[in-house]
Amino acid sequence: MLDLTQLRSFVAVEQMGSFTLAAERLGLGQSTVSQHIQRLESAVGRRLLARDTHKVVLTTDGEALLSHARAMLAIEAQVQSQFKGQNLRGNLRLGVSEDFVTSQLPAVLEDFVRSHPSVDLELTVALSGTLYEMQDNGEIDLVLAKRRLGDARGRLVYREPLVWLARDPDHVLSGRPLPLIAFPPPSVTRSIALEALGRSQIAWRIVCTCGSLSGLTAAARAGMGVLVQPRSMAPSGLKEVGRDRLPILEDVEFVLVPRKGADQALVSALSEDILGKVRRLGSSA
């Protein structure tokens, strides 16, 4: 009744909230993914997906099918792993920057965990600078985080522009000093924003500091000030401030940084999985 290829497309659409991004993640054409969903809906006799104002979402029947789809794909991955002799085992400590978690991380990790059920993955979420410090102390095996242009550490995943964001740019920019919403130090985006304002001699004040992107987003949606984020990770409900109204920010680079002495087989497997998926998503940003 259920085709695994169709289920794989269904899960990818749910993860990405978009047929386009799901197709890019799977390396398929958008029309192919749409056909998979149509055939799956025909097979179960129910509508599984619907569009709201922002993205594709699951219907009630889609939510009911999702756990079964994931379970079936997990069984498939376990069988493939056993018969291909790719039984990776061990513990891998992954550190991921805070702003990456709410955007692309679920899609990146789900397939890895499914394909390597014998790998215990420990996840740490923090600011990029904090993750690098923890790695230097031997606490993290692989870091996926931001670096500034000119920094040579790590393996480049992709490069992306930073943008100024606000609920109502006209209102926020009407007064001085400029109200800023920012991560605490050490934060790459905070440093870049303050340096850009300093070069342009724009007075500023910090109105909200929080180590959680959800907290910063709540403050920005409340109209408290401007927030700096990579463009593809801009939270909904915020508008990009025009390039002529605030100084242009330098790009940031997302990189993978392995720890010397870490299990190279595990690090390599996760790194290649991340590179394959995130580069496709980053190129579409």
C-alpha positions as CSV (number, residue, x, y, z in Angstrom):
1,M,0.0,0.0,0.0
2,L,2.7,2.4,0.9
3,D,5.7,3.2,-1.2
4,L,8.9,4.1,0.6
5,T,10.0,6.6,-2.0
6,Q,6.7,8.4,-1.7
7,L,7.0,8.4,2.1
8,R,10.5,9.8,1.9
9,S,9.2,12.8,-0.1
10,F,6.3,13.2,2.3
11,V,8.6,13.4,5.3
12,A,10.9,15.8,3.5
13,V,8.0,18.1,2.6
14,E,6.9,18.1,6.3
15,Q,10.5,18.9,7.5
16,M,11.1,21.7,5.0
17,G,7.6,23.1,4.8
18,S,8.1,23.5,1.0
19,F,7.9,21.3,-2.1
20,T,10.8,23.3,-3.6
21,L,13.1,22.9,-0.6
22,A,12.1,19.2,-0.2
23,A,13.0,18.5,-3.8
24,E,16.4,20.3,-3.4
25,R,17.1,18.2,-0.3
26,L,16.3,15.0,-2.0
27,G,18.0,15.9,-5.2
28,L,14.7,15.5,-7.2
29,G,12.6,17.8,-9.4
30,Q,9.7,19.6,-7.7
31,S,7.3,18.0,-10.1
32,T,8.6,14.5,-9.0
33,V,8.0,15.3,-5.3
34,S,4.5,16.6,-6.1
35,Q,3.7,13.4,-8.0
36,H,5.0,11.3,-5.0
37,I,2.6,13.2,-2.7
38,Q,-0.3,12.8,-5.1
39,R,0.2,9.1,-5.4
40,L,0.6,8.7,-1.7
41,E,-2.7,10.6,-1.1
42,S,-4.3,8.3,-3.7
43,A,-3.0,5.2,-2.0
44,V,-4.3,6.2,1.5
45,G,-7.4,7.9,0.2
46,R,-6.9,11.0,2.3
47,R,-5.5,14.5,1.8
48,L,-2.2,14.7,3.7
49,L,-0.9,18.3,3.0
50,A,-2.4,21.7,2.9
51,R,-1.0,25.2,2.3
52,D,-1.3,28.1,4.8
53,T,-0.1,31.6,4.2
54,H,3.6,30.8,4.7
55,K,4.3,27.1,4.0
56,V,3.0,23.6,3.4
57,V,1.5,22.0,6.6
58,L,0.2,18.6,7.5
59,T,-3.5,17.9,7.6
60,T,-4.9,15.8,10.5
61,D,-4.5,12.7,8.4
62,G,-1.0,13.8,7.4
63,E,-0.1,14.1,11.1
64,A,-1.5,10.6,11.7
65,L,0.6,9.1,8.9
66,L,3.9,10.9,9.8
67,S,5.0,8.7,12.7
68,H,4.3,5.6,10.7
69,A,6.2,7.0,7.7
70,R,9.2,7.8,9.9
71,A,9.1,4.3,11.5
72,M,9.0,2.6,8.1
73,L,11.9,4.7,6.8
74,A,13.9,3.9,10.0
75,I,13.4,0.2,9.4
76,E,14.5,0.5,5.8
77,A,17.7,2.4,7.0
78,Q,18.5,-0.2,9.6
79,V,18.2,-3.0,7.0
80,Q,20.4,-1.1,4.5
81,S,23.0,-0.5,7.2
82,Q,23.1,-4.1,8.2
83,F,23.5,-5.5,4.8
84,K,25.8,-2.9,3.4
85,G,28.2,-3.4,6.4
86,Q,28.0,0.3,7.4
87,N,27.4,-0.3,11.1
88,L,28.9,2.8,12.5
89,R,29.0,2.7,16.3
90,G,30.1,5.1,19.0
91,N,29.4,8.4,20.5
92,L,29.6,11.7,18.6
93,R,29.2,15.1,20.3
94,L,27.9,17.8,17.9
95,G,27.8,21.5,18.6
96,V,25.5,23.7,16.6
97,S,25.1,27.5,16.6
98,E,21.9,28.8,18.1
99,D,20.4,30.4,15.0
100,F,20.9,27.2,12.9
101,V,18.8,25.1,15.1
102,T,15.4,26.5,14.3
103,S,15.9,26.5,10.6
104,Q,17.8,23.6,9.0
105,L,19.0,21.4,11.9
106,P,16.0,19.0,12.1
107,A,16.2,18.1,8.4
108,V,20.0,17.6,8.7
109,L,19.9,15.3,11.7
110,E,16.8,13.2,11.1
111,D,18.3,11.2,8.2
112,F,21.6,10.7,9.9
113,V,20.0,9.3,13.1
114,R,17.8,7.1,11.0
115,S,20.7,5.8,8.9
116,H,23.0,5.2,11.8
117,P,20.9,3.9,14.7
118,S,24.0,2.6,16.6
119,V,25.5,6.1,16.9
120,D,24.8,8.0,20.0
121,L,24.5,11.6,19.1
122,E,24.9,14.3,21.8
123,L,23.8,17.8,20.8
124,T,24.9,21.0,22.3
125,V,23.3,24.3,21.2
126,A,25.1,27.6,21.9
127,L,26.7,30.7,20.4
128,S,29.4,30.0,17.8
129,G,32.2,31.5,20.0
130,T,31.1,29.4,23.0
131,L,31.1,26.2,20.9
132,Y,34.6,26.9,19.7
133,E,35.7,27.3,23.3
134,M,34.1,24.1,24.3
135,Q,35.7,22.3,21.5
136,D,39.1,23.6,22.5
137,N,38.4,22.1,25.9
138,G,37.7,18.7,24.3
139,E,34.0,18.8,25.1
140,I,32.7,18.7,21.4
141,D,33.8,16.5,18.5
142,L,32.2,18.5,15.6
143,V,31.1,22.1,15.4
144,L,28.6,23.5,12.9
145,A,28.8,27.2,13.4
146,K,29.5,30.6,11.9
147,R,32.9,32.2,11.3
148,R,33.8,35.7,10.1
149,L,35.3,36.3,6.7
150,G,39.1,35.8,6.7
151,D,38.9,33.2,9.5
152,A,40.6,30.0,8.2
153,R,39.2,27.5,10.7
154,G,37.0,24.7,9.6
155,R,35.5,23.4,6.3
156,L,33.3,25.9,4.4
157,V,29.6,24.8,4.1
158,Y,28.2,27.9,2.6
159,R,28.4,31.7,2.8
160,E,25.4,34.0,3.5
161,P,24.6,37.7,3.9
162,L,23.5,39.1,7.3
163,V,20.5,41.5,7.3
164,W,18.9,44.0,9.6
165,L,15.3,42.9,10.6
166,A,12.5,44.7,12.4
167,R,8.7,44.4,12.8
168,D,8.2,48.0,11.7
169,P,11.5,49.4,10.2
170,D,10.1,53.0,9.9
171,H,9.1,53.1,13.5
172,V,12.3,51.6,14.9
173,L,14.5,53.8,12.7
174,S,12.6,57.0,13.6
175,G,14.6,57.7,16.8
176,R,18.2,57.6,18.0
177,P,20.0,55.9,19.5
178,L,19.2,52.8,17.4
179,P,17.6,50.0,19.6
180,L,19.4,46.7,19.1
181,I,18.3,43.2,20.0
182,A,21.4,40.9,20.1
183,F,22.9,37.7,21.4
184,P,25.4,38.3,24.3
185,P,29.2,38.1,23.7
186,P,30.8,36.1,22.2
187,S,28.5,36.5,19.2
188,V,29.6,36.8,15.6
189,T,26.5,38.6,14.5
190,R,26.7,41.0,17.4
191,S,30.3,41.9,16.7
192,I,29.6,42.5,13.0
193,A,26.6,44.7,13.7
194,L,28.4,46.8,16.3
195,E,31.4,47.3,14.1
196,A,29.2,48.3,11.2
197,L,27.4,50.9,13.3
198,G,30.7,52.2,14.7
199,R,32.1,52.7,11.2
200,S,29.0,54.7,10.2
201,Q,29.0,56.6,13.5
202,I,25.4,55.5,14.3
203,A,24.5,55.7,18.0
204,W,23.0,52.5,19.4
205,R,21.8,50.9,22.6
206,I,21.1,47.3,23.5
207,V,17.4,46.9,24.5
208,C,17.4,43.1,24.7
209,T,20.1,40.5,25.2
210,C,19.3,36.8,25.1
211,G,21.2,33.6,24.4
212,S,18.1,32.1,22.7
213,L,16.9,33.0,19.2
214,S,13.3,32.5,20.3
215,G,13.8,35.1,22.9
216,L,15.4,37.6,20.5
217,T,12.6,36.9,18.0
218,A,9.9,37.6,20.5
219,A,11.5,40.9,21.3
220,A,11.8,41.9,17.7
221,R,8.2,40.9,17.0
222,A,7.2,43.0,19.9
223,G,8.7,46.0,18.1
224,M,11.5,46.6,20.6
225,G,14.3,47.1,18.1
226,V,16.3,45.7,15.2
227,L,17.8,42.2,15.0
228,V,20.6,40.9,12.8
229,Q,20.3,37.4,11.3
230,P,21.5,35.5,8.2
231,R,19.0,36.2,5.5
232,S,17.7,32.6,5.0
233,M,17.1,32.4,8.8
234,A,15.0,35.5,9.2
235,P,12.1,34.7,11.5
236,S,8.6,35.2,10.2
237,G,6.8,38.4,11.1
238,L,10.0,40.6,10.6
239,K,10.8,42.8,7.6
240,E,14.3,43.3,6.2
241,V,15.5,46.9,6.6
242,G,16.5,48.5,3.3
243,R,20.2,48.6,2.5
244,D,20.1,52.4,2.2
245,R,18.8,52.9,5.8
246,L,21.4,51.0,7.8
247,P,25.1,50.1,7.0
248,I,25.7,47.0,4.9
249,L,26.8,44.0,7.0
250,E,29.6,41.7,6.0
251,D,28.7,38.1,5.1
252,V,29.2,35.2,7.5
253,E,30.3,31.7,6.6
254,F,28.9,28.5,8.1
255,V,31.7,25.9,8.7
256,L,32.3,22.4,10.0
257,V,35.1,22.2,12.5
258,P,36.2,18.7,13.6
259,R,38.2,18.1,16.9
260,K,41.6,16.5,16.6
261,G,41.4,13.1,18.1
262,A,37.6,12.6,17.5
263,D,36.4,9.4,15.8
264,Q,37.1,10.2,12.2
265,A,34.6,7.7,10.8
266,L,31.8,9.2,12.7
267,V,32.9,12.8,12.1
268,S,33.3,12.1,8.4
269,A,29.9,10.4,8.0
270,L,28.0,13.3,9.7
271,S,30.1,16.0,8.0
272,E,29.3,14.6,4.5
273,D,25.6,14.3,5.4
274,I,25.6,17.9,6.5
275,L,27.5,19.2,3.5
276,G,25.3,17.4,1.1
277,K,22.0,18.8,2.6
278,V,23.0,22.2,3.9
279,R,24.8,23.3,0.8
280,R,21.7,22.7,-1.3
281,L,19.6,24.6,1.1
282,G,22.2,27.4,1.5
283,S,22.4,27.9,-2.3
284,S,18.7,28.4,-2.5
285,A,18.7,31.1,0.3
